[in-house]
Amino acid sequence: MARRPTPFRTAIAALLLLGSAAGSIAQQPPQKKPDIIRDRFAELADRIAIAPAGRSQDAFTRHPRPALSWSNPERQTPAGAMYLWTAAGRPQAALCLYPSGEQVIDLEFQSLSEQALTADSNDQLMWQPAEPGIQWKPIEKAPRPARSAFLRLRQMRVLAREFSSRLVPPNKNPIELRLLDTPVYRYELDEKAAASTGQPNVELIDGAVFTFVQGTDPEVLVLIEAYHEGDGQAWRYALARMSVVPTQVRRADSLVWETNWAIQRPHTPYYVYKSF
């Protein structure tokens, strides 16, 4: 016959159960602050829609995962994230999120488009650049784009290494930036998307986004594209800032791009919006 538990034994069992549960809870590590910040980044990015301005077109596609998760010890930034919005696989806008104080998250927008854009969050207009965010330039003396995607990626890496970049704050020493050899984004083109560039007589073959960083914080974006126009095929590049600080970019020994302190307005291609 089974013995009925006495009140004393029942109490002991309850205490052991509580102790086991408490030990299980104690063994679970608390969520680290950078992880909490990154969760906030994702929540904010989820609310933002970016689309062509003044047209009844669908919003661009935001990739659900950050193109780059980063930090910048030099600026005491423990965590940051960069998201990309694309149209037919081609990048149209970049957004970096990073903490600015205990309660503020900065949203750093940069247009990668050749058209006007709008960005809104929960139907509230945040950013409306009225001019193109990039300007394409040919990569002189570059080899013909390879036939295979694998070899084109190798070519793009070699071409990206021809560039160098640095921040040049006035009255301070320049800050050399480091190129990430692996692109943060490789174009996701298909046969239909390759012709959907918004430019007549231009068909994309391939493309990638590289970045110059401080720590792992993106400061300059380098877009490299393979395309054919008419009967020929060639490479071109475009540069975009992800920093308010004056910046220089060189290709070999030639200065090809230089910026001053960023002028930030809701209608400019580069703009930092503060979120509370």
C-alpha positions in Angstrom: 0.0 0.0 0.0 1.3 3.4 -0.9 2.1 5.7 2.0 0.4 9.0 2.1 2.9 11.9 2.3 3.0 13.6 5.7 2.6 17.4 5.9 6.3 17.5 6.8 7.4 15.6 3.7 5.1 17.7 1.5 6.7 20.9 2.8 10.2 19.6 2.2 9.3 18.6 -1.4 7.9 22.0 -2.0 11.0 23.7 -0.7 13.2 21.4 -2.9 11.0 22.3 -5.9 11.3 26.0 -5.2 15.1 25.7 -4.7 15.4 23.9 -8.0 13.4 26.6 -9.8 15.4 29.3 -8.1 18.7 27.7 -9.1 17.5 27.3 -12.7 16.6 31.1 -12.8 19.9 32.0 -11.2 21.8 30.0 -13.9 20.2 32.0 -16.7 22.6 34.9 -17.6 21.0 38.3 -17.7 20.7 39.8 -21.2 23.8 41.9 -22.0 23.3 45.6 -22.7 24.4 45.5 -26.3 21.9 42.7 -27.0 19.1 44.8 -25.5 20.2 47.8 -27.7 20.2 45.6 -30.8 16.7 44.4 -30.0 15.7 48.1 -29.9 17.4 48.6 -33.3 15.3 45.9 -34.8 12.1 47.2 -33.3 12.8 50.7 -34.7 13.8 49.4 -38.2 10.6 47.3 -38.4 8.5 50.5 -38.2 10.3 52.3 -41.0 9.1 52.2 -44.6 11.2 53.8 -47.4 9.8 54.3 -50.9 10.2 56.4 -54.1 8.8 59.9 -53.5 5.6 61.1 -55.1 4.8 57.8 -56.8 2.3 55.1 -56.2 5.0 52.4 -56.1 5.5 49.7 -53.5 7.9 50.5 -50.7 11.5 49.2 -51.0 12.4 45.8 -49.5 14.2 46.0 -46.1 16.4 43.0 -45.4 15.3 41.6 -42.1 18.8 41.1 -40.7 21.4 43.9 -40.5 23.9 44.1 -43.3 26.4 44.9 -40.6 26.3 44.7 -36.8 29.1 46.9 -35.5 30.7 48.7 -32.6 33.1 51.6 -32.2 35.3 51.6 -29.1 36.9 54.9 -30.2 33.6 56.6 -29.8 32.4 54.4 -26.9 29.6 53.0 -29.0 28.9 49.5 -27.7 26.6 48.4 -30.5 25.3 49.6 -33.8 23.5 48.1 -36.8 23.2 49.0 -40.5 20.1 48.0 -42.5 19.7 48.2 -46.2 16.6 48.8 -48.4 16.6 47.4 -51.9 14.6 47.6 -55.1 14.8 44.5 -57.4 17.9 43.5 -55.5 19.7 46.9 -55.9 20.4 49.0 -52.8 18.4 52.2 -52.4 18.9 53.4 -48.8 21.1 52.6 -45.8 20.2 53.2 -42.2 22.6 53.0 -39.2 21.2 52.9 -35.7 23.3 53.5 -32.6 22.8 54.8 -29.1 23.3 58.4 -28.2 23.0 58.6 -24.4 20.9 56.4 -22.3 17.5 56.9 -23.9 18.2 58.2 -27.4 18.8 56.1 -30.5 20.2 58.0 -33.5 18.9 56.9 -37.0 21.5 57.8 -39.6 19.9 57.8 -43.1 21.8 57.8 -46.4 20.2 57.6 -49.8 21.8 55.1 -52.2 19.3 56.0 -54.9 19.2 58.2 -58.0 15.7 59.4 -57.2 13.9 61.2 -54.5 12.7 59.1 -51.5 10.5 59.2 -48.5 10.9 57.5 -45.2 8.1 57.3 -42.6 7.4 55.5 -39.4 3.8 54.7 -38.4 2.7 57.3 -41.1 5.0 60.0 -39.6 7.3 61.4 -42.2 10.9 61.2 -41.0 13.1 61.8 -44.1 12.5 63.0 -47.6 15.7 63.5 -49.7 14.9 65.5 -52.7 18.1 64.8 -54.7 20.1 61.7 -55.6 22.3 60.2 -52.9 25.0 58.8 -55.2 26.8 59.6 -58.4 28.1 56.9 -60.6 31.6 57.1 -62.0 33.5 54.7 -64.4 36.3 52.6 -63.0 39.0 53.4 -65.5 41.3 50.6 -66.7 39.3 47.9 -65.0 39.2 44.4 -66.6 36.1 43.2 -68.3 33.5 41.7 -65.9 34.0 38.0 -65.6 31.3 35.5 -66.8 30.9 33.7 -63.5 29.5 35.2 -60.3 32.4 33.8 -58.2 35.0 35.5 -60.4 33.1 38.7 -60.5 33.1 38.8 -56.7 36.9 38.3 -56.7 37.1 41.2 -59.2 35.0 43.5 -57.0 37.2 42.8 -54.0 40.3 43.7 -56.0 38.7 46.9 -57.3 37.5 47.8 -53.8 41.1 47.5 -52.5 42.2 50.2 -55.0 40.4 52.7 -52.8 41.5 54.2 -49.5 39.6 56.5 -47.2 40.2 58.6 -44.1 38.3 61.0 -41.9 39.8 64.5 -42.0 38.4 66.6 -39.0 39.8 70.2 -39.2 42.7 70.9 -36.9 43.1 67.3 -36.0 45.1 64.3 -37.3 43.4 62.4 -40.1 41.9 59.1 -39.1 42.7 56.3 -41.5 39.7 54.0 -42.2 39.9 50.2 -42.8 38.2 48.5 -45.7 36.2 45.4 -44.9 37.3 42.9 -47.6 33.9 41.1 -47.6 31.1 43.1 -49.0 28.2 43.9 -46.5 25.8 43.2 -49.4 25.9 41.4 -52.7 23.2 42.3 -55.2 20.4 39.8 -55.5 19.6 40.2 -59.1 17.6 37.9 -61.4 16.8 38.2 -65.1 13.9 40.6 -64.6 15.5 42.6 -61.8 18.7 43.1 -63.8 16.8 45.3 -66.2 14.9 47.2 -63.5 17.4 50.0 -62.8 15.4 53.0 -63.7 17.9 54.0 -66.3 17.4 53.6 -70.0 19.9 51.4 -71.9 21.6 50.1 -68.8 21.4 46.5 -67.7 23.0 45.4 -64.5 25.2 42.3 -64.4 26.3 42.3 -60.7 27.1 44.5 -57.8 28.2 44.7 -54.2 28.4 47.2 -51.3 31.7 47.5 -49.5 32.4 49.7 -46.5 35.3 51.6 -44.8 35.1 51.4 -41.1 36.4 52.8 -37.8 36.4 49.8 -35.4 33.6 48.1 -37.3 31.6 51.3 -37.6 30.7 52.1 -41.3 32.0 55.6 -42.3 31.9 55.3 -46.1 30.0 53.0 -48.4 31.5 51.9 -51.7 29.1 50.6 -54.3 30.6 48.7 -57.2 28.6 47.5 -60.2 29.2 45.6 -63.4 26.9 46.6 -66.2 26.6 46.6 -69.9 25.5 49.6 -71.9 25.1 49.1 -75.6 27.6 46.5 -76.8 30.1 46.9 -74.1 30.6 45.8 -70.5 32.3 47.8 -67.7 32.6 48.6 -64.0 31.5 51.7 -62.2 31.5 52.9 -58.6 29.6 55.3 -56.3 30.4 56.6 -52.8 28.2 57.5 -49.9 28.9 59.0 -46.5 27.9 57.4 -43.2 29.6 60.0 -41.1 29.1 63.7 -40.3 32.9 64.2 -40.3 34.7 65.5 -43.4 36.0 62.6 -45.4 38.4 61.8 -48.3 38.5 58.9 -50.6 41.4 58.1 -53.0 41.8 55.6 -55.8 45.4 54.8 -56.0 47.1 58.2 -55.6 44.2 60.3 -56.9 41.7 62.0 -54.7 38.3 61.0 -56.1 35.9 62.2 -53.4 35.9 64.7 -50.6 33.2 65.9 -48.2 32.8 68.7 -45.7 30.9 68.6 -42.4 27.5 67.2 -43.2 24.7 69.6 -43.7 21.7 67.7 -42.2 18.2 68.5 -43.1 15.2 66.1 -43.6 15.4 66.8 -47.3 19.2 66.0 -47.7 20.5 62.6 -48.8 22.3 62.2 -45.5 20.4 62.9 -42.3 20.5 61.8 -38.6 17.1 61.5 -36.9 17.0 61.2 -33.1 14.5 58.7 -31.7 13.5 58.7 -28.0 
